[in-house]
Amino acid sequence: MSPFTKLRDPASYVACEWDLSADLEGRTYWVEFFKRHLATFLTLGKAAGVARGCEVGDCEQRALECVREFEAHFDSFHARPREFGRVSIIELGAWRNEFLWKHGFEDCFIDLKDRENASALPLLPKICREIDSLEHDPAAQLRAVIEGVFAGNIFDMGAEATAKQFLHGGPDFFATRAKLPRRPWLIDSYDPLAERWLGSQRFPRHVVFFIDNAGADFLLGVVPMIRYLAHRGARVTMAANEKPTLNDMTVHDVKRWWPRVLEMEPSLVGLPIDLVSTGTGEPLIDLSRVSDELNRAAEDADLVILEGMGRGVESNLDAAFSCDALNLAMLKDLAVASRIGGGLYDVICRFR
């Protein structure tokens, strides 16, 4: 594990600027959020365990022990933050994973991810045909690709505004896309992005795309954008978590589903699309520690795409790279949105 090779200055890089040790209001919000949210993890984790042959009583006991240790640790941080040093949301996520994995709940969302992938996959050809139909209007086509990423990104089990919806089916991708905020978006670099890609013939040659959630996010937002990039001559490296967290697609999830993606949308077959592990396992990403595999793959990248609220807003919104960078996300948490002057369901398109 070492700093991401495309960071402009690894020595000055800070993944997440929000120091909760020094912010009582922020610390209170996130500690209470993580404690509430643990119930969703354990509800799904117990069900996944039972479905794989674990005894109900054993799952319940492990869940109780996990809650007890988790809450004791988070309460200690809230009461005595100076004892923990600098703590951001990244560390909170790592602590949560540590307790879940310790008690045998390693991939609580596996069945929900599979359900949402199975629901979204049949819609992929329709999205691809819609994008193809705009070949005569490159600006409209690019806009459709970007807005598809926004709409897909609503599938986020890490945000209370959307998590409860997806436990019971979730909002429709097409309805979400139709209700996206009008431009100008909260952070809106679409015009310089379009000018660079469509007007100056400086289309990227190698894109490293940090992917986020399963379901509509990956299959109806990210995959069509990757296809768009690859059809125009870019080599695309998908960078996915090594370890499971929330409903994020891990590198192992992508490998398991990719043959079905190619079968459903044959136009992806043969395109220059690769997959690497980031070596990480949190919803946010600390680019000061990523896998050597990712760094080898990214050496000649001329564009980095950070997709999703965790990777692209809560962390790395202001990260400086030695190549072009694009952050794309929908905001599903009011505290995160308020911190950058926005509201729920505002969208971010930051190109630099």
Protein Blocks (a to p, Z undefined) as FASTA:
>chain_A
ZZdfkbfblmlpcfblcdfklmmklmmmmmmmmmmmmmmmmmmmmmmmmmnopafklmmm
mmmmmmmmmmmmmmmmmmmmmlnopadfklmmmmmmmmmmmnopablmlmmmmmmmmmmm
mmmmmmmmmmmmmmmmmmlmmmmmmmmmmmmmmpcckbfklmmmmmnnpaafklmmmmgc
cdddfbdcklmmmmmmmmnopacfbdcdddfbehjllmmmmmmmmmmmmmnopacddddd
fbdchjbdcfklmmmmmmmmmmmmmmlgopacddddehiacfbdcfkbccfklmmmmmmp
cbdcdedjklmmmgoklpccfbdcddddddfbfklmmmnopaehiacdddZZ
